[in-house]
């Protein structure tokens, strides 16, 4: 078996450039730094990636120890693609994108996680023509000035498919999971343990997510399945070494009469952090139209409805630094959010967020929660150009 090795050398990133205005002449001249951009108001949208994204493109989100949210994304055409990182300040100011890996034949589906005080990011790539696809990994320890050079997570299969998902457990070490080549299973790896491959019953599995219990480091991989007799949202529990615990479970209400609503995003799951137990997942129930947005603690017997709105197109979730859950869902060009008062219960009022003016289609969203606000990343077609956009939302009073 291969071992997961997350070591690599550090490369030098371009230094930030300070633009100065010279006042006067000669050696007595002084420099005045440029003014910092004003923080946008919550609800104000800012584009964070270049236009020209695919309608299935993902972003990876990790908040560093200094509070900066790092948005990982890919761009380019097959044969010449790059992986980028856009920093977003805690107050919502979007910084300048920086390319962290270039000249790849293919790059897609990044995700990221904070492990202790180190950020880890993963993506699917084909580095050179004629070489197999692989999972790339990159790190940024607290106190460092830039990302490390990309390394490769040793594979049990020579190709990966839609979505990569990352998470961190009680041991402070990262997990990564993704759907396997051929969509008939998935792979998962926990730092320091052999990477495992899991076959699923029939074809096919899509849009894997992973959530890790912050008390036990037990992980749950979640995915959308359209296999015969296994249609809906499924979840598989894993021990710290990646060994399966029992058989996959089918989440209640995720299938109606053998039919289920397909998803265009990670089947997002998350732990609560702070050594609080449990892994939670949100999903839509109902067919052919969504009737509810459900939230379930994996391993429980039933789910709870966060929303009974009909016609929702997808849902996602994130835990804030206090272990409170935010659940978000979308319908048309509107995004809706609710925050738990504590843990994963007693949800507050629903907040409605409008997409920016000129939005034709809202494809999907991901969120990352701070203590007093939540960052929203949305894949939008705005004025016929498709890109990821960012805004922030405050909890209701």
DRENMI-212227 format. One line per 8 residues: their letters; for each residue x, y, z of C-alpha. Coordinates in Angstrom, 3 decimals. Last residue first. Layout:
BEGIN
a = X:Y:Z | ...
end
This chain:
BEGIN
xxxxxxxx = -30.838:40.246:15.347 | -30.231:38.279:12.167 | -26.711:36.947:11.557 | -24.572:39.092:9.253 | -23.926:38.091:5.645 | -20.765:38.488:3.564 | -20.108:38.648:-0.184 | -18.061:36.833:-2.806
xxxxxxxx = -18.381:36.017:-6.518 | -17.230:33.048:-8.606 | -17.366:33.504:-12.376 | -19.580:32.986:-15.450 | -20.065:35.909:-17.836 | -23.467:36.414:-19.526 | -24.127:39.697:-17.665 | -23.597:37.769:-14.407
xxxxxxxx = -23.543:33.965:-14.548 | -22.868:33.050:-10.957 | -20.864:30.602:-8.851 | -21.437:31.875:-5.328 | -19.046:32.267:-2.381 | -20.672:33.400:0.877 | -18.637:34.515:3.905 | -20.481:34.307:7.223
xxxxxxxx = -20.572:36.874:9.999 | -20.022:37.250:13.752 | -17.733:34.351:14.696 | -16.663:33.616:11.122 | -18.388:31.086:8.868 | -17.283:29.775:5.475 | -19.912:29.206:2.787 | -20.238:27.413:-0.551
xxxxxxxx = -22.642:28.243:-3.372 | -24.055:26.804:-6.587 | -25.217:27.629:-10.115 | -26.993:30.982:-9.747 | -28.102:31.887:-13.246 | -28.775:35.166:-15.091 | -27.353:37.604:-12.561 | -27.432:41.189:-13.850
xxxxxxxx = -27.713:42.734:-10.403 | -25.873:40.744:-7.769 | -27.559:37.747:-6.103 | -30.072:38.593:-3.376 | -29.580:37.412:0.208 | -32.456:36.275:2.426 | -31.818:35.670:6.129 | -33.927:33.029:7.872
xxxxxxxx = -34.541:33.492:11.584 | -32.640:31.502:14.170 | -31.891:27.795:14.419 | -32.297:26.158:17.795 | -30.001:23.209:17.069 | -26.651:22.292:15.530 | -24.300:23.555:18.218 | -25.703:26.760:19.670
xxxxxxxx = -28.001:29.479:18.317 | -27.940:27.794:14.931 | -27.603:30.061:11.933 | -30.003:30.259:8.980 | -29.257:31.294:5.401 | -31.193:31.882:2.179 | -29.755:32.682:-1.243 | -31.863:34.233:-4.006
xxxxxxxx = -31.378:34.149:-7.776 | -33.686:31.178:-8.351 | -33.671:29.154:-5.155 | -30.697:28.765:-2.855 | -29.663:27.054:0.362 | -27.481:27.927:3.336 | -27.015:26.255:6.730 | -24.822:27.919:9.366
xxxxxxxx = -23.815:25.736:12.283 | -22.511:26.942:15.626 | -19.223:25.391:16.771 | -17.888:28.605:18.290 | -15.442:29.234:15.402 | -18.346:28.922:12.896 | -19.532:25.651:11.373 | -20.379:25.395:7.675
xxxxxxxx = -23.326:24.291:5.531 | -24.569:23.660:1.988 | -27.860:23.433:0.123 | -29.140:22.995:-3.423 | -31.825:24.051:-5.919 | -34.706:24.885:-3.594 | -38.137:24.472:-5.205 | -40.288:24.276:-2.103
xxxxxxxx = -39.378:26.050:1.134 | -39.790:23.787:4.160 | -36.513:24.958:5.681 | -34.147:23.669:8.380 | -36.033:20.368:8.415 | -34.636:17.817:10.864 | -33.161:14.446:9.885 | -33.806:10.999:11.327
xxxxxxxx = -32.178:7.923:12.826 | -28.886:9.520:13.837 | -25.561:8.162:12.547 | -24.835:11.296:10.603 | -26.340:14.324:12.292 | -28.889:15.387:9.726 | -30.039:18.689:8.277 | -32.837:18.809:5.722
xxxxxxxx = -33.857:21.487:3.234 | -37.424:20.600:2.356 | -39.886:20.116:-0.495 | -37.473:19.862:-3.420 | -39.355:19.349:-6.669 | -39.482:16.047:-8.567 | -39.181:14.730:-5.870 | -38.587:15.637:-2.234
xxxxxxxx = -35.618:16.029:0.105 | -32.711:18.412:-0.265 | -29.420:17.937:1.587 | -27.458:19.063:4.637 | -24.799:17.031:6.420 | -23.599:16.976:10.005 | -20.724:15.191:11.748 | -20.911:14.794:15.510
xxxxxxxx = -18.998:15.522:18.677 | -17.649:18.857:19.859 | -13.860:18.882:20.192 | -13.887:22.628:19.458 | -14.849:21.890:15.834 | -18.440:21.337:14.660 | -17.873:18.577:12.108 | -18.848:19.098:8.504
xxxxxxxx = -20.655:17.621:5.503 | -21.139:19.059:2.046 | -22.466:16.906:-0.747 | -20.071:18.793:-2.991 | -21.843:20.676:-5.761 | -24.154:20.174:-8.742 | -26.648:17.921:-6.973 | -29.163:15.490:-8.447
xxxxxxxx = -32.663:15.395:-6.968 | -33.696:11.838:-6.256 | -35.840:9.086:-7.762 | -36.470:5.547:-6.490 | -39.964:6.380:-5.322 | -38.663:9.369:-3.377 | -34.985:9.534:-2.469 | -33.160:11.900:-0.089
xxxxxxxx = -36.002:11.514:2.439 | -33.880:9.584:4.930 | -30.154:9.462:4.132 | -29.007:6.192:2.614 | -26.412:4.500:4.791 | -23.169:2.956:3.550 | -22.178:-0.302:5.266 | -20.499:-0.852:8.608
xxxxxxxx = -17.490:1.185:9.755 | -15.051:1.303:6.865 | -11.312:1.486:7.523 | -9.758:4.883:6.761 | -7.136:4.796:9.517 | -9.163:7.195:11.649 | -12.277:5.034:11.231 | -14.660:5.647:8.342
xxxxxxxx = -18.444:6.129:8.147 | -20.080:5.973:4.716 | -22.857:8.340:3.619 | -25.408:8.220:0.812 | -27.622:10.884:-0.739 | -30.168:9.512:-3.204 | -30.518:6.487:-5.472 | -29.295:3.186:-4.074
xxxxxxxx = -31.793:0.682:-5.551 | -30.087:1.088:-8.937 | -27.102:3.444:-8.664 | -27.891:7.162:-8.874 | -25.711:8.129:-5.929 | -24.915:11.560:-4.491 | -22.053:11.537:-2.014 | -21.047:11.699:1.645
xxxxxxxx = -17.816:10.513:3.270 | -18.008:10.429:7.058 | -14.873:10.684:9.187 | -14.085:9.608:12.743 | -11.547:12.075:14.156 | -13.001:11.337:17.652 | -13.915:14.744:19.086 | -13.680:16.930:15.986
xxxxxxxx = -15.777:14.473:13.972 | -14.737:14.796:10.329 | -16.889:15.735:7.340 | -16.211:14.686:3.756 | -17.921:15.485:0.474 | -18.289:13.523:-2.760 | -19.966:14.979:-5.819 | -20.875:11.826:-7.740
xxxxxxxx = -21.235:8.049:-7.403 | -22.523:5.880:-10.259 | -22.823:3.077:-11.028 | -23.350:-0.042:-8.971 | -22.773:-0.909:-5.320 | -19.851:1.268:-4.282 | -16.169:0.375:-4.363 | -13.914:1.908:-1.757
xxxxxxxx = -10.226:2.801:-2.185 | -8.036:3.589:0.791 | -4.939:5.776:1.098 | -2.574:4.404:3.695 | -2.373:6.371:6.911 | -0.141:9.216:8.085 | -2.513:11.972:6.946 | -5.971:10.539:6.310
xxxxxxxx = -6.809:9.391:2.785 | -10.100:8.690:1.057 | -11.043:7.141:-2.272 | -14.430:6.823:-3.933 | -16.591:4.375:-5.803 | -18.059:3.555:-9.186 | -17.610:6.989:-10.757 | -15.346:5.609:-13.497
xxxxxxxx = -12.285:7.145:-11.856 | -12.917:7.525:-8.151 | -14.998:10.128:-6.340 | -12.960:12.173:-3.907 | -11.769:12.275:-0.307 | -9.096:14.201:1.610 | -8.444:14.134:5.346 | -6.167:16.547:7.152
xxxxxxxx = -4.476:16.184:10.550 | -5.396:18.088:13.706 | -5.929:14.902:15.724 | -9.520:15.919:16.440 | -10.413:15.941:12.752 | -9.751:18.006:9.629 | -11.589:18.127:6.292 | -11.036:18.053:2.531
xxxxxxxx = -13.286:17.378:-0.475 | -12.376:16.721:-4.100 | -15.060:16.876:-6.731 | -15.744:15.049:-9.998 | -13.235:12.429:-11.124 | -9.913:10.932:-10.155 | -7.363:8.960:-12.121 | -4.430:6.624:-11.678
xxxxxxxx = -5.926:4.549:-8.872 | -4.323:3.680:-5.544 | -2.701:7.092:-5.563 | 0.213:8.713:-3.742 | -0.700:12.300:-2.690 | 1.436:14.500:-4.918 | 3.289:17.608:-3.767 | 2.802:21.248:-4.746
xxxxxxxx = 5.504:23.714:-3.651 | 4.706:25.328:-0.323 | 2.260:28.215:-0.041 | 3.441:31.644:1.001 | 4.868:33.840:3.716 | 5.003:31.307:6.534 | 3.891:32.279:10.037 | 1.135:29.666:10.156
xxxxxxxx = 2.004:26.797:7.825 | 0.803:26.974:4.182 | 0.455:23.604:2.455 | -0.055:22.168:-1.055 | -1.531:18.884:-2.260 | -2.023:17.452:-5.751 | -4.268:14.474:-6.449 | -3.338:12.722:-9.668
xxxxxxxx = -4.330:12.325:-13.304 | -2.126:10.098:-15.415 | 0.694:11.430:-17.624 | 0.442:11.611:-21.414 | 0.528:15.382:-21.564 | 1.853:16.846:-18.332 | 0.546:17.749:-14.873 | -2.924:16.191:-14.996
xxxxxxxx = -4.539:17.646:-11.918 | -7.199:17.181:-9.252 | -6.951:19.610:-6.345 | -5.934:19.772:-2.710 | -5.247:22.581:-0.224 | -3.789:22.345:3.282 | -3.706:25.227:5.731 | -1.527:24.962:8.815
xxxxxxxx = -2.408:26.330:12.259 | -4.077:23.155:13.508 | -5.249:21.651:10.244 | -7.191:24.234:8.214 | -8.892:22.738:5.158 | -8.912:23.195:1.393 | -10.760:22.149:-1.748 | -9.891:22.335:-5.429
xxxxxxxx = -12.072:20.782:-8.147 | -9.993:21.082:-11.321 | -6.605:21.266:-13.007 | -5.737:19.888:-16.452 | -2.700:20.076:-18.732 | -0.910:22.100:-16.078 | 1.192:25.144:-16.921 | 0.894:26.871:-13.550
xxxxxxxx = 0.587:26.251:-9.796 | 0.199:28.933:-7.099 | -1.144:31.747:-9.284 | -1.978:34.791:-7.136 | -5.303:36.614:-7.093 | -5.351:40.207:-5.747 | -7.330:40.829:-2.582 | -11.042:40.852:-1.755
xxxxxxxx = -11.997:43.070:1.194 | -14.692:41.244:3.177 | -13.884:42.409:6.724 | -12.042:39.144:7.507 | -9.810:39.780:4.464 | -10.356:37.693:1.331 | -7.269:36.191:-0.303 | -7.550:34.833:-3.873
xxxxxxxx = -5.599:31.666:-4.674 | -5.063:30.335:-8.180 | -4.453:26.970:-9.839 | -3.445:27.142:-13.487 | -4.412:25.533:-16.798 | -2.691:25.160:-20.152 | -3.586:21.986:-22.035 | -7.290:22.133:-21.198
xxxxxxxx = -8.159:25.839:-21.150 | -7.523:28.241:-18.314 | -8.688:28.677:-14.737 | -8.647:27.017:-11.325 | -9.800:28.068:-7.867 | -8.639:28.301:-4.235 | -10.202:30.952:-1.981 | -8.103:31.790:1.090
xxxxxxxx = -10.042:33.438:3.926 | -7.803:35.672:6.048 | -8.378:35.302:9.796 | -4.705:35.362:10.819 | -4.710:31.591:11.546 | -5.786:30.988:7.975 | -9.339:30.458:6.762 | -9.628:27.699:4.161
xxxxxxxx = -12.012:27.559:1.205 | -11.734:25.468:-1.965 | -13.622:26.518:-5.070 | -15.524:24.356:-7.532 | -16.320:24.595:-11.238 | -19.513:22.858:-12.436 | -20.797:25.761:-14.553 | -17.350:26.131:-16.124
xxxxxxxx = -15.481:29.363:-15.364 | -15.005:31.946:-18.131 | -14.747:34.980:-15.888 | -11.723:35.405:-13.655 | -12.153:34.657:-10.003 | -13.092:36.725:-6.913 | -15.895:38.975:-8.207 | -17.208:41.247:-5.459
xxxxxxxx = -20.802:41.350:-4.148 | -22.161:43.815:-1.583 | -24.518:42.018:0.831 | -22.481:42.946:3.887 | -20.976:46.396:3.238 | -17.617:46.485:1.523 | -14.498:47.280:3.563 | -12.687:50.325:2.250
xxxxxxxx = -9.521:49.679:0.283 | -6.308:50.522:2.120 | -4.770:53.812:1.074 | -1.550:53.675:-0.905 | 1.608:54.284:1.015 | 3.147:57.793:1.046 | 6.844:58.029:0.240 | 9.100:60.893:1.329
xxxxxxxx = 11.597:62.997:-0.648 | 14.497:64.367:1.404 | 17.044:62.653:-0.838 | 16.071:64.756:-3.854 | 12.639:65.726:-5.153 | 9.152:66.499:-3.820 | 6.557:63.947:-2.808 | 6.998:60.545:-4.422
xxxxxxxx = 3.826:58.428:-4.478 | 4.365:54.818:-3.476 | 2.913:51.569:-4.773 | 3.844:48.712:-2.470 | 4.453:45.435:-4.305 | 3.813:42.175:-2.524 | 6.612:39.686:-2.960 | 6.289:36.982:-5.597
xxxxxxxx = 6.313:33.522:-4.047 | 9.530:31.640:-3.291 | 9.192:27.889:-3.180 | 9.062:25.625:-0.152 | 9.939:21.970:-0.488 | 7.399:19.221:-0.057 | 6.005:16.848:2.504 | 2.446:15.519:2.622
xxxxx = 3.182:11.826:2.261 | 0.247:9.439:2.284 | 1.570:5.896:2.296 | 1.128:3.561:-0.616 | 0.000:0.000:0.000
end
